[in-house]
Amino acid sequence: MSEENSDVGAWEQGTAEWWQREFTDGVDPEYTEQILPLIAAELAGRERIVDIGTGEGQAARMLAAAGAEVIGIDPIRAQIEEAERRGGGPTYVLAPASALPLDDASVDGAVACLVFEHIDEVDEAIAEVARVLAPGGRFLFLLNHPLLQTPNSGWIDDQILEPPEQYWRIGAYLIEQATVEEVQKDVFIRFIHRPLSRYLNALADNGLVLEHMHEPAPPEGFIAQAPQFREAATVPRLLALRLRRV
């Protein structure tokens, strides 16, 4: 999840530790029930994979365990050091997504999981994915769904109406903008909202063509932990794009 932005220092000073504690080793049901199985299925059979924004390496370890050669890239030293401590087979490199330390056409698979919504240099990062992917290579691109990430969007419980209504409010979807969210007490993360067309057009301009799109409902494990979201289960939290390098 971590990537280059003005909050790199915050990640080094404690956000990485929070991430490692709250979202790895089976703690988070969205990862265990939805995200990791999706990555495994979509990148099955790929021989050499780059995991962009690898964090502490949970997706990289899973892919390596399935037999792939995996290179995990992250600009946060605390994440790379933890990934190396946990081991599991991948090679880890400290680097930003906008300057991948790989040769042209040197991998046949790439994944970026909940990363690009934290990257300022989005066009450079997408161009780097296209550069390192061999023709026919697959890129699995996972985002917090742009509808979910739109500033000022959220689940509204309107008790003024008669009868009361609950609905999802969408903010200024078409406006690209950065916000800082307090995701947990004293933990602040910067997100950049972009409409889906912004990503798809940049991907297409770099020869990355959409093959399939996933918009899964939140998994049952997440709903069990946050039952207040059950009424909003028809609003996807995750967007996953499977793209091919032409």
C-alpha positions as CSV (number, residue, x, y, z in Angstrom):
1,M,0.0,0.0,0.0
2,S,2.8,2.4,0.7
3,E,4.3,4.4,-2.3
4,E,6.2,7.6,-3.0
5,N,4.5,10.8,-1.8
6,S,5.0,13.5,0.7
7,D,4.1,11.1,3.5
8,V,7.1,8.8,3.1
9,G,8.4,10.1,6.4
10,A,5.2,9.3,8.1
11,W,5.4,5.7,6.8
12,E,9.0,5.4,8.1
13,Q,8.0,6.8,11.5
14,G,5.2,4.5,12.4
15,T,2.6,4.1,9.7
16,A,4.4,1.0,8.3
17,E,4.3,-0.6,11.7
18,W,0.5,0.0,11.9
19,W,0.1,-1.5,8.4
20,Q,2.1,-4.5,9.3
21,R,0.1,-5.1,12.5
22,E,-3.4,-4.5,11.1
23,F,-3.4,-5.9,7.5
24,T,-1.0,-8.9,7.4
25,D,-0.6,-12.4,8.7
26,G,-4.3,-13.2,8.4
27,V,-5.6,-10.3,10.4
28,D,-7.6,-8.5,7.7
29,P,-10.4,-10.5,6.1
30,E,-10.5,-8.4,3.0
31,Y,-6.9,-9.6,2.3
32,T,-7.4,-13.2,3.3
33,E,-10.8,-13.8,1.8
34,Q,-10.7,-11.5,-1.3
35,I,-7.5,-9.7,-2.3
36,L,-4.9,-12.5,-1.9
37,P,-7.1,-15.2,-3.6
38,L,-7.7,-12.8,-6.5
39,I,-4.0,-12.1,-6.9
40,A,-3.2,-15.8,-6.8
41,A,-5.8,-16.7,-9.4
42,E,-5.0,-13.9,-11.8
43,L,-1.3,-14.3,-11.8
44,A,-1.2,-18.1,-11.7
45,G,1.4,-19.5,-14.1
46,R,3.4,-16.3,-14.4
47,E,7.1,-17.0,-14.0
48,R,8.6,-13.7,-13.1
49,I,6.5,-11.1,-11.3
50,V,7.1,-7.6,-9.9
51,D,5.0,-6.6,-6.9
52,I,4.9,-2.8,-6.9
53,G,4.3,-1.3,-3.5
54,T,5.0,-4.7,-1.9
55,G,4.8,-3.3,1.7
56,E,5.9,-6.1,4.1
57,G,5.5,-8.6,1.2
58,Q,2.4,-10.7,1.9
59,A,1.4,-10.9,-1.7
60,A,5.0,-11.4,-2.9
61,R,5.4,-14.3,-0.4
62,M,2.2,-15.9,-1.6
63,L,3.3,-15.7,-5.3
64,A,6.8,-17.0,-4.5
65,A,5.3,-20.0,-2.6
66,A,3.3,-20.8,-5.8
67,G,6.6,-21.1,-7.7
68,A,7.1,-17.6,-9.3
69,E,10.3,-15.6,-9.1
70,V,9.1,-12.4,-7.4
71,I,10.7,-9.0,-7.0
72,G,9.0,-6.8,-4.4
73,I,9.5,-3.0,-4.8
74,D,8.7,-0.4,-2.2
75,P,10.1,3.1,-1.4
76,I,9.6,2.6,2.4
77,R,12.7,1.3,4.1
78,A,10.7,0.1,7.1
79,Q,8.5,-2.1,4.8
80,I,11.4,-3.5,2.9
81,E,13.3,-4.4,6.1
82,E,10.2,-6.2,7.5
83,A,9.6,-8.0,4.2
84,E,13.2,-9.2,4.3
85,R,12.9,-10.3,7.9
86,R,9.8,-12.4,7.1
87,G,11.6,-14.0,4.1
88,G,9.6,-16.4,2.0
89,G,11.5,-16.3,-1.2
90,P,11.1,-13.0,-2.9
91,T,13.8,-10.5,-3.6
92,Y,13.1,-7.0,-2.3
93,V,14.4,-3.7,-3.6
94,L,14.0,-0.2,-2.2
95,A,12.7,2.0,-5.1
96,P,9.7,4.0,-6.2
97,A,7.1,2.9,-8.7
98,S,8.2,5.7,-11.0
99,A,11.7,4.2,-11.4
100,L,11.5,0.4,-11.3
101,P,15.0,-1.1,-11.1
102,L,14.2,-3.7,-13.8
103,D,15.2,-4.2,-17.4
104,D,12.8,-3.6,-20.3
105,A,10.4,-6.5,-20.9
106,S,12.0,-8.5,-18.1
107,V,8.8,-9.8,-16.3
108,D,5.7,-11.5,-17.5
109,G,3.5,-10.4,-14.5
110,A,3.0,-7.3,-12.4
111,V,0.7,-6.5,-9.5
112,A,0.0,-3.2,-7.7
113,C,-2.3,-3.7,-4.7
114,L,-3.9,-0.6,-3.2
115,V,-0.9,1.5,-4.2
116,F,-1.6,3.9,-7.1
117,E,-4.1,5.9,-5.0
118,H,-1.0,7.0,-3.0
119,I,1.3,7.9,-6.0
120,D,1.7,11.4,-7.2
121,E,3.7,10.5,-10.4
122,V,1.0,8.3,-11.7
123,D,1.8,8.6,-15.4
124,E,5.5,7.8,-14.8
125,A,4.6,4.8,-12.7
126,I,2.2,3.4,-15.3
127,A,4.8,3.9,-18.0
128,E,7.3,2.0,-15.9
129,V,4.9,-1.0,-15.6
130,A,4.5,-1.0,-19.4
131,R,8.3,-0.8,-19.9
132,V,9.2,-3.8,-17.6
133,L,6.3,-6.0,-18.8
134,A,7.1,-8.3,-21.8
135,P,4.6,-8.3,-24.6
136,G,1.6,-10.4,-23.5
137,G,2.5,-9.8,-19.9
138,R,-0.3,-9.4,-17.4
139,F,-0.8,-6.5,-15.0
140,L,-3.2,-6.9,-12.1
141,F,-4.1,-3.4,-10.9
142,L,-6.1,-3.2,-7.6
143,L,-7.5,0.1,-6.2
144,N,-9.7,1.2,-3.4
145,H,-12.8,1.7,-5.6
146,P,-12.8,5.3,-6.9
147,L,-16.5,5.6,-5.8
148,L,-15.4,4.7,-2.3
149,Q,-12.4,6.9,-2.4
150,T,-14.2,10.0,-3.7
151,P,-13.7,12.9,-1.2
152,N,-16.8,13.4,1.0
153,S,-18.4,10.2,-0.1
154,G,-19.7,7.8,2.5
155,W,-22.6,5.9,4.0
156,I,-25.4,8.2,5.1
157,D,-28.0,7.2,7.7
158,D,-30.7,9.8,7.1
159,Q,-33.1,9.8,10.1
160,I,-34.8,13.1,9.0
161,L,-36.7,11.5,6.1
162,E,-39.9,9.6,6.8
163,P,-39.4,6.7,6.6
164,P,-35.6,7.0,7.3
165,E,-33.3,6.2,4.5
166,Q,-29.7,4.8,4.2
167,Y,-27.7,5.5,1.1
168,W,-24.2,6.0,-0.2
169,R,-23.3,9.6,-1.0
170,I,-20.8,10.2,-3.8
171,G,-18.6,13.2,-3.6
172,A,-17.0,15.2,-6.5
173,Y,-16.1,12.1,-8.5
174,L,-14.7,13.8,-11.6
175,I,-12.3,16.0,-9.7
176,E,-8.8,14.7,-9.1
177,Q,-7.7,15.7,-5.7
178,A,-5.6,14.6,-2.7
179,T,-6.9,14.2,0.8
180,V,-5.5,13.1,4.2
181,E,-7.6,10.7,6.2
182,E,-7.3,9.7,9.8
183,V,-7.7,5.9,9.2
184,Q,-7.2,5.2,12.9
185,K,-6.5,7.3,15.9
186,D,-3.3,9.3,15.2
187,V,-2.7,7.4,11.9
188,F,-3.0,9.7,8.8
189,I,-2.7,8.5,5.2
190,R,-2.8,10.6,2.1
191,F,-5.0,9.4,-0.7
192,I,-5.3,10.7,-4.3
193,H,-8.8,10.3,-5.8
194,R,-8.8,9.9,-9.6
195,P,-11.8,8.9,-11.7
196,L,-11.5,5.5,-13.3
197,S,-11.2,7.1,-16.8
198,R,-8.0,8.8,-15.7
199,Y,-6.4,5.5,-15.0
200,L,-7.8,3.5,-17.9
201,N,-6.7,6.2,-20.5
202,A,-3.2,6.4,-19.1
203,L,-2.9,2.6,-19.1
204,A,-4.2,2.4,-22.7
205,D,-1.8,5.1,-23.8
206,N,1.0,2.9,-22.6
207,G,-0.1,-0.3,-24.3
208,L,-1.8,-1.8,-21.3
209,V,-5.2,-3.0,-22.5
210,L,-8.1,-4.0,-20.2
211,E,-9.1,-7.7,-20.4
212,H,-11.3,-8.0,-17.3
213,M,-12.7,-5.9,-14.4
214,H,-13.7,-7.2,-11.0
215,E,-16.0,-5.2,-8.6
216,P,-16.6,-7.7,-5.8
217,A,-18.9,-7.1,-2.9
218,P,-17.2,-6.9,0.5
219,P,-16.4,-10.3,1.8
220,E,-18.4,-11.9,4.6
221,G,-15.5,-11.7,7.0
222,F,-15.3,-7.9,6.6
223,I,-19.0,-7.6,7.2
224,A,-18.8,-9.7,10.3
225,Q,-16.2,-7.4,11.7
226,A,-18.0,-4.2,10.6
227,P,-21.8,-5.1,10.5
228,Q,-22.7,-1.5,10.0
229,F,-21.5,-2.0,6.4
230,R,-24.0,-4.8,5.7
231,E,-26.6,-2.4,4.3
232,A,-23.8,-0.9,2.0
233,A,-22.7,-4.3,0.7
234,T,-24.0,-3.5,-2.8
235,V,-21.3,-0.7,-3.0
236,P,-17.9,-2.2,-4.0
237,R,-14.9,-1.4,-1.9
238,L,-12.4,-2.9,-4.3
239,L,-11.7,-2.5,-8.0
240,A,-9.4,-4.9,-9.8
241,L,-8.3,-4.5,-13.4
242,R,-6.6,-7.3,-15.4
243,L,-4.6,-5.8,-18.2
244,R,-2.4,-7.2,-20.9
245,R,0.8,-5.6,-22.4
246,V,0.3,-5.4,-26.2
